[in-house]
Amino acid sequence: MQVETPEGRRLAVEEKGSASGRPVFLLHGTPGSRVGPAPRPSVLYRLGIRLITFDRPGYGDSDRQPGRTIASGAADVAAIADRLGIERFAVVGRSGGAPHALACAALLPGRVIRAAALVGLAPRGADGLDWFDGMTASNVREFTVAGVGLPAVAASLGAAAAQIRADPASKISGLTLEVPESDRRTVADIGIRRMLLRNFAEGLRDSSDGWVDDVLAFCSDWTFDPAAIQVPTLLWHGENDVFSPVSHARWLGRRIPGATLRIERGVAHFGALDILPDVLVWLTQD
């Protein structure tokens, strides 16, 4: 399904689960797409959830939005909700989608009823946070290059995306070299691997634009303050995460009024896939 934004951009949207269920937007990771890891339709039906996913600008079948910020994602979610006739909804973001979910919570307070951010990042330059501490070397390099500017990021991630297009499994193989044992066990599951392969292949099918713009947005001013969030917000993080260190969740937990912070011992970044059904239940509570 294609949704057109007020300025004429196209967004690729997909729905799963119960058409009459409670609406929840799931915002994908980086790099990623609308077909990223999600509970099976049978699970969504059982939970009574209408799950809505979409390709962020520049990924998959969604038009690019040059210069977009983290806050830009809230307007896209609102445009999709309008097109689908949804007034109020919950939102959850995993990894690179987590800051965008927080943007929705802060900037759409009359529409977002609950929000969850799983294994996400804090703003670059957050007061009192050593942003790179505990982060894997590949992510440090990726975000450091972002400081050089768009051409450097485009060259670096363009080469990485070309390799993934040629061999999507190479992305997963590279991930397993950097992550703790708990993440290796999760990614070893054949169902998870298939979802991740499809996710990366679809998101980077035509270009690395979405990936490039995500990285630049993470390292730029978010243009909103997480402290402005007033709706119930859940922050979940695996204590051993090396892609987005747990200190980021702790910082956000101190910043967002009344946020529920859950840090799970013995798990890392991909543990967010296992707990997503429980998070969906939390999001749809009265």
Phi, psi and chi 1 to 4 in degrees:
 res  aa     phi    psi   chi1   chi2   chi3   chi4
   1 MET       -  137.7  174.0 -175.6 -175.1      -
   2 GLN  -109.8  131.6  -67.3  -82.1  -13.6      -
   3 VAL  -117.0  132.7  169.8      -      -      -
   4 GLU   -97.9  132.5 -173.0  170.6  -49.9      -
   5 THR   -79.9  165.3   67.5      -      -      -
   6 PRO   -56.1  -28.8  -29.1   36.9      -      -
   7 GLU   -91.3    3.5   65.3  -89.2   28.5      -
   8 GLY    98.2    4.8      -      -      -      -
   9 ARG   -77.5  151.5  -74.2 -177.1  -65.8  107.2
  10 ARG  -101.6  136.2  -64.8  171.0  -57.2  161.0
  11 LEU  -120.3  131.5  -63.7  169.2      -      -
  12 ALA   -86.4  123.5      -      -      -      -
  13 VAL  -124.6  145.5 -179.3      -      -      -
  14 GLU  -138.1  142.9 -170.3  164.1  -50.0      -
  15 GLU  -119.7  144.3  -67.4 -171.3   72.2      -
  16 LYS  -138.1  160.0  -56.8 -178.4 -177.3   76.3
  17 GLY    90.9 -147.0      -      -      -      -
  18 SER   -89.2  122.7  172.4      -      -      -
  19 ALA   -62.2  -25.5      -      -      -      -
  20 SER  -101.4    8.6   60.1      -      -      -
  21 GLY   -78.7  177.6      -      -      -      -
  22 ARG   -74.7  127.9  -62.6 -172.5  177.9 -171.6
  23 PRO   -75.3  132.6   24.2  -30.3      -      -
  24 VAL  -135.3  127.1  178.3      -      -      -
  25 PHE   -88.8  129.7  -80.6   82.7      -      -
  26 LEU  -111.0  117.8  170.1   60.0      -      -
  27 LEU  -100.4  123.5  -50.7 -174.8      -      -
  28 HIS   -74.2  168.2   65.1   72.5      -      -
  29 GLY   -81.5 -169.6      -      -      -      -
  30 THR  -125.0  120.5  -59.6      -      -      -
  31 PRO   -74.1  162.4   30.6  -35.3      -      -
  32 GLY  -172.2 -168.2      -      -      -      -
  33 SER  -164.7  177.9   70.5      -      -      -
  34 ARG   -66.4  -17.5   68.1 -167.9 -175.4  -77.4
  35 VAL   -98.9   19.7  -61.3      -      -      -
  36 GLY   -68.0  175.8      -      -      -      -
  37 PRO   -54.5  132.1  -27.0   36.0      -      -
  38 ALA  -156.9  158.0      -      -      -      -
  39 PRO   -58.6  152.7  -24.5   35.1      -      -
  40 ARG   -61.3  150.3  -64.7 -172.9  -58.8  -85.0
  41 PRO   -53.3  -36.7  -28.7   36.2      -      -
  42 SER   -62.9  -36.1   59.7      -      -      -
  43 VAL   -68.2  -42.3  174.1      -      -      -
  44 LEU   -63.9  -41.5  -63.6  171.8      -      -
  45 TYR   -61.1  -44.1  -85.5  108.7      -      -
  46 ARG   -63.3  -36.4  177.1  170.0   54.7   81.1
  47 LEU   -81.9   -8.8  -63.6  176.2      -      -
  48 GLY    70.1   43.9      -      -      -      -
  49 ILE  -120.1  134.6  -72.0  172.0      -      -
  50 ARG   -99.7  101.1  178.4 -175.6 -178.0 -174.8
  51 LEU   -93.2  127.1 -167.3   69.8      -      -
  52 ILE  -117.1  124.7  -56.6  146.4      -      -
  53 THR  -124.0  157.1   60.2      -      -      -
  54 PHE  -154.8  156.0   70.1  100.3      -      -
  55 ASP   -78.2  122.8  -64.8  -23.2      -      -
  56 ARG   -61.9  156.5  -86.6 -163.5  -60.5  -78.4
  57 PRO   -51.2  132.2  -29.3   36.8      -      -
  58 GLY    93.6  -13.7      -      -      -      -
  59 TYR   -98.3  150.9  -74.6  113.7      -      -
  60 GLY    49.1 -121.4      -      -      -      -
  61 ASP  -100.6   13.1  -80.1  -26.3      -      -
  62 SER   -96.3  137.2  -72.8      -      -      -
  63 ASP   -64.0  148.5  -67.4  -23.3      -      -
  64 ARG   -71.1  152.2 -169.4  177.8 -168.3 -179.3
  65 GLN  -129.3   86.6 -176.7 -176.0   17.0      -
  66 PRO   -57.1  137.4  -23.8   34.8      -      -
  67 GLY    77.7   11.6      -      -      -      -
  68 ARG   -63.5  153.1   63.1  177.9  167.8   89.2
  69 THR  -113.0  175.8   65.6      -      -      -
  70 ILE   -59.9  -40.3  -62.2  -62.8      -      -
  71 ALA   -63.8  -25.3      -      -      -      -
  72 SER   -59.8  -28.9  -57.4      -      -      -
  73 GLY   -62.0  -29.0      -      -      -      -
  74 ALA   -64.8  -40.1      -      -      -      -
  75 ALA   -65.2  -36.8      -      -      -      -
  76 ASP   -67.5  -42.3  -76.8  -10.4      -      -
  77 VAL   -61.4  -42.6  167.6      -      -      -
  78 ALA   -62.6  -39.4      -      -      -      -
  79 ALA   -64.8  -40.5      -      -      -      -
  80 ILE   -67.0  -44.4  -64.5  167.3      -      -
  81 ALA   -59.7  -42.1      -      -      -      -
  82 ASP   -60.4  -45.1  -71.0  -14.6      -      -
  83 ARG   -63.3  -34.1  171.9   70.1  165.0   74.9
  84 LEU   -89.4   -2.0  -62.5  177.2      -      -
  85 GLY    72.7   32.4      -      -      -      -
  86 ILE  -106.8  122.3  -61.3  169.9      -      -
  87 GLU   -88.1  -48.7  179.0   58.3   31.8      -
  88 ARG  -124.8  145.1  -71.2  164.0   60.5   78.2
  89 PHE  -160.7  165.6   48.5   85.7      -      -
  90 ALA  -104.4  163.9      -      -      -      -
  91 VAL  -143.0  139.8   62.0      -      -      -
  92 VAL  -136.2  136.7   53.5      -      -      -
  93 GLY  -125.9  139.3      -      -      -      -
  94 ARG  -113.1  133.9 -175.9 -176.7   67.3   81.7
  95 SER    57.0 -117.7 -170.8      -      -      -
  96 GLY   -63.4  -18.6      -      -      -      -
  97 GLY   -81.5  -16.6      -      -      -      -
  98 ALA   -63.1  -47.5      -      -      -      -
  99 PRO   -59.7  -34.3  -25.5   36.4      -      -
 100 HIS   -68.0  -34.7  -64.0   85.8      -      -
 101 ALA   -64.8  -39.6      -      -      -      -
 102 LEU   -65.5  -34.5  -64.2  178.1      -      -
 103 ALA   -61.7  -42.0      -      -      -      -
 104 CYS   -61.0  -43.8  -66.7      -      -      -
 105 ALA   -62.9  -38.5      -      -      -      -
 106 ALA   -76.8  -36.8      -      -      -      -
 107 LEU  -103.4  -10.3  -59.3  173.9      -      -
 108 LEU  -124.3   54.8  -55.8  172.9      -      -
 109 PRO   -65.4  -24.6   26.1  -35.9      -      -
 110 GLY   -82.1   -8.4      -      -      -      -
 111 ARG  -119.1  -39.6  -55.0 -169.4   70.3  174.6
 112 VAL   -79.8  124.4  172.1      -      -      -
 113 ILE   -95.5  -32.0   55.3  174.6      -      -
 114 ARG  -150.8  154.8  -74.3 -170.4  173.7 -142.4
 115 ALA  -140.7  149.0      -      -      -      -
 116 ALA  -136.4  137.3      -      -      -      -
 117 ALA  -122.3  116.3      -      -      -      -
 118 LEU  -108.7  125.9  -43.5  179.9      -      -
 119 VAL    45.4   49.3  -65.3      -      -      -
 120 GLY   -97.1  178.1      -      -      -      -
 121 LEU  -100.8  154.0  -67.0  165.2      -      -
 122 ALA   -90.7  166.6      -      -      -      -
 123 PRO   -60.5  143.2  -21.9   33.0      -      -
 124 ARG   -64.1  131.3 -174.3   79.7  171.5   89.3
 125 GLY    84.0   14.6      -      -      -      -
 126 ALA   -58.5  133.3      -      -      -      -
 127 ASP   -58.2  127.2  -68.4  -19.3      -      -
 128 GLY    79.2    5.6      -      -      -      -
 129 LEU  -111.4  126.1  175.5   65.8      -      -
 130 ASP   -82.3   94.8 -174.3  -17.0      -      -
 131 TRP   -59.7  -35.9 -151.8   73.2      -      -
 132 PHE   -91.8   -8.8  -71.4  116.6      -      -
 133 ASP   -61.9  123.6 -175.4   40.4      -      -
 134 GLY    84.5    2.6      -      -      -      -
 135 MET   -89.5  140.0 -170.3  178.6  -70.3      -
 136 THR   -62.2  151.8 -171.1      -      -      -
 137 ALA   -59.4  -36.9      -      -      -      -
 138 SER   -64.5  -39.4   64.2      -      -      -
 139 ASN   -70.5  -37.9  -90.9   22.6      -      -
 140 VAL   -59.2  -44.7  171.9      -      -      -
 141 ARG   -62.4  -44.5  -72.7 -166.7  -60.7  -89.1
 142 GLU   -60.7  -45.8 -167.7  171.3  -67.5      -
 143 PHE   -77.3  -27.4  -67.2  128.1      -      -
 144 THR   -67.9  -41.2  -59.8      -      -      -
 145 VAL   -61.5  -32.2  170.1      -      -      -
 146 ALA   -59.2  -29.2      -      -      -      -
 147 GLY   -69.7  -19.3      -      -      -      -
 148 VAL   -78.6  -32.8  179.4      -      -      -
 149 GLY   130.1  174.5      -      -      -      -
 150 LEU   -56.7  -48.0  172.3   59.1      -      -
 151 PRO   -58.7  -40.3  -25.7   36.5      -      -
 152 ALA   -67.2  -42.1      -      -      -      -
 153 VAL   -65.3  -43.3  179.8      -      -      -
 154 ALA   -62.5  -39.3      -      -      -      -
 155 ALA   -67.6  -44.2      -      -      -      -
 156 SER   -66.6  -50.7  174.7      -      -      -
 157 LEU   -77.8  -25.2  -64.4 -175.5      -      -
 158 GLY   -62.1  -41.8      -      -      -      -
 159 ALA   -66.7  -41.4      -      -      -      -
 160 ALA   -64.8  -41.0      -      -      -      -
 161 ALA   -66.1  -37.9      -      -      -      -
 162 ALA   -62.6  -39.0      -      -      -      -
 163 GLN   -65.5  -40.8 -179.1 -179.4   -2.0      -
 164 ILE   -66.8  -38.7  -66.8  169.9      -      -
 165 ARG   -62.6  -38.3  -78.6 -166.0  -65.8  -86.4
 166 ALA   -71.8  -33.1      -      -      -      -
 167 ASP  -153.3   84.9  178.3   17.0      -      -
 168 PRO   -55.7  -29.6  -25.4   34.8      -      -
 169 ALA   -65.2  -21.5      -      -      -      -
 170 SER   -64.9  -31.0   65.6      -      -      -
 171 LYS   -65.2  -43.6  175.0   65.1  172.4  174.2
 172 ILE   -68.3  -40.0  -63.4  177.2      -      -
 173 SER   -61.0  -40.8  -61.1      -      -      -
 174 GLY   -65.3  -38.6      -      -      -      -
 175 LEU   -62.3  -42.8  -70.3  174.4      -      -
 176 THR   -67.4  -17.7   58.0      -      -      -
 177 LEU   -75.7  -18.9  -64.4  175.5      -      -
 178 GLU  -108.0  -15.9  -59.0  179.7  -74.3      -
 179 VAL   -99.5  160.5  -61.8      -      -      -
 180 PRO   -67.5  168.2  -18.0   30.1      -      -
 181 GLU   -57.6  -38.3  177.5   60.1   27.5      -
 182 SER   -60.5  -39.6   63.0      -      -      -
 183 ASP   -69.3  -37.8  -87.3   -7.0      -      -
 184 ARG   -62.1  -37.9  -73.9 -162.8  -70.0  -88.6
 185 ARG   -65.6  -41.9  -72.8 -163.8  -58.3  -90.3
 186 THR   -63.5  -46.8  -61.4      -      -      -
 187 VAL   -70.2  -21.3  175.0      -      -      -
 188 ALA   -71.3  -18.7      -      -      -      -
 189 ASP   -63.3  127.6  179.4  -88.5      -      -
 190 ILE   -62.3  -36.2 -171.7   64.2      -      -
 191 GLY   -65.6  -43.9      -      -      -      -
 192 ILE   -63.4  -43.5  -64.6  -66.6      -      -
 193 ARG   -60.1  -43.0  -72.0 -179.9   71.0   88.1
 194 ARG   -62.7  -42.6  -75.8  174.0  178.2  165.2
 195 MET   -63.9  -41.3  -76.7 -168.5  -71.8      -
 196 LEU   -67.0  -41.7  -71.2  172.2      -      -
 197 LEU   -60.5  -46.0  -74.4  170.1      -      -
 198 ARG   -64.5  -39.2 -174.5 -176.6  176.1 -152.2
 199 ASN   -60.9  -52.0  176.7   46.6      -      -
 200 PHE   -65.5  -43.4  -65.0  141.0      -      -
 201 ALA   -62.1  -41.8      -      -      -      -
 202 GLU   -71.2  -44.5  176.1   62.9   15.9      -
 203 GLY   -62.7  -35.1      -      -      -      -
 204 LEU  -107.6   17.7  -57.9  173.2      -      -
 205 ARG   -54.7  -43.3  174.6  162.9   45.4   83.3
 206 ASP  -107.1  -26.9  -64.9  -37.6      -      -
 207 SER  -167.6  175.2   74.9      -      -      -
 208 SER   -98.1   11.5   61.4      -      -      -
 209 ASP   -56.5  -45.8  -69.8  -13.9      -      -
 210 GLY   -63.1  -41.5      -      -      -      -
 211 TRP   -62.5  -48.1 -165.6   -0.8      -      -
 212 VAL   -57.5  -48.2  168.8      -      -      -
 213 ASP   -69.9  -32.4  -66.4  -19.5      -      -
 214 ASP   -60.5  -50.5  -95.4    0.1      -      -
 215 VAL   -61.7  -42.8  169.2      -      -      -
 216 LEU   -63.4  -38.2  -69.7  171.3      -      -
 217 ALA   -67.3  -40.2      -      -      -      -
 218 PHE   -60.6  -32.9  -63.8  143.0      -      -
 219 CYS   -97.1    8.1  -65.0      -      -      -
 220 SER  -113.4  174.2  -57.0      -      -      -
 221 ASP   -59.9  127.0 -172.9  -13.4      -      -
 222 TRP   -68.0  -18.9  -77.4   14.4      -      -
 223 THR    64.5   19.4   68.1      -      -      -
 224 PHE  -152.4  158.2   74.2   93.9      -      -
 225 ASP  -105.7  123.6 -172.4  -12.9      -      -
 226 PRO   -54.9  -24.5  -26.3   35.3      -      -
 227 ALA   -65.8  -14.3      -      -      -      -
 228 ALA   -79.4   -9.1      -      -      -      -
 229 ILE   -70.5  128.1  -63.8  173.0      -      -
 230 GLN  -119.1   -5.5  -61.5  -64.2  -40.2      -
 231 VAL   -91.5  157.8  -61.8      -      -      -
 232 PRO   -55.3  127.6  -25.7   35.2      -      -
 233 THR  -130.9  131.4  -57.9      -      -      -
 234 LEU  -108.1  128.4  171.7   65.0      -      -
 235 LEU  -112.8  117.7  -54.8  168.1      -      -
 236 TRP  -118.7  137.6 -175.1   94.6      -      -
 237 HIS  -149.5  140.6 -136.2   99.5      -      -
 238 GLY   -81.4  131.6      -      -      -      -
 239 GLU   -61.3  -28.2 -170.6  175.2   47.6      -
 240 ASN   -97.5   15.8  -60.5  -29.2      -      -
 241 ASP   -61.8  131.2 -165.0  -23.5      -      -
 242 VAL  -110.7   -7.4  -64.0      -      -      -
 243 PHE   -87.4  -46.0  -69.0  114.7      -      -
 244 SER  -129.4   98.2   46.2      -      -      -
 245 PRO   -58.0  151.6  -25.8   35.7      -      -
 246 VAL   -62.1  -22.6   67.8      -      -      -
 247 SER   -60.9  -26.4   56.0      -      -      -
 248 HIS   -66.3  -43.1  -71.1 -123.0      -      -
 249 ALA   -66.3  -39.3      -      -      -      -
 250 ARG   -63.0  -39.9  -68.8 -167.7  172.5  110.4
 251 TRP   -63.1  -46.7 -173.5   91.9      -      -
 252 LEU   -63.5  -36.5  -71.8  166.0      -      -
 253 GLY   -62.2  -32.6      -      -      -      -
 254 ARG   -78.1  -24.9  -66.1 -169.8  -62.8  -91.1
 255 ARG   -89.2  -36.8 -172.1   74.3  176.7  174.2
 256 ILE   -88.1  121.0  -60.8  171.3      -      -
 257 PRO   -59.3  126.2  -22.0   33.1      -      -
 258 GLY    70.1   12.1      -      -      -      -
 259 ALA   -63.7  144.8      -      -      -      -
 260 THR   -93.7  118.4  -60.8      -      -      -
 261 LEU  -107.3  121.2  175.2   61.9      -      -
 262 ARG  -121.8  115.4  -65.1 -179.1 -174.9  168.8
 263 ILE  -113.3  122.3  -63.5  172.6      -      -
 264 GLU  -104.0  126.5 -169.9  162.7  -21.4      -
 265 ARG   -77.8  149.7  -60.9 -177.7   62.7 -177.9
 266 GLY    79.4    3.3      -      -      -      -
 267 VAL  -129.2  168.6  -62.2      -      -      -
 268 ALA  -135.2 -141.0      -      -      -      -
 269 HIS   -64.4  -47.4 -162.0   70.9      -      -
 270 PHE   -80.6   -1.4  -71.7   99.9      -      -
 271 GLY   -62.0  -21.3      -      -      -      -
 272 ALA   -62.8  -25.5      -      -      -      -
 273 LEU   -69.3  -36.7  -57.7  179.9      -      -
 274 ASP   -71.3  -34.4  -62.7  -35.3      -      -
 275 ILE   -94.1    0.3   56.6   87.2      -      -
 276 LEU   -57.6  -42.9 -175.0   53.1      -      -
 277 PRO   -57.7  -40.3  -27.0   36.8      -      -
 278 ASP   -65.5  -37.3  -68.3  -22.3      -      -
 279 VAL   -65.3  -39.7  171.9      -      -      -
 280 LEU   -61.9  -37.7  -68.0  174.3      -      -
 281 VAL   -62.6  -44.8  170.7      -      -      -
 282 TRP   -60.4  -41.4 -177.8   88.2      -      -
 283 LEU   -65.3  -27.3  -75.1  167.6      -      -
 284 THR  -104.4   13.8   52.6      -      -      -
 285 GLN   -68.9  149.5  -70.8  176.1   -9.4      -
 286 ASP   -70.4      -  -69.3  -31.4      -      -
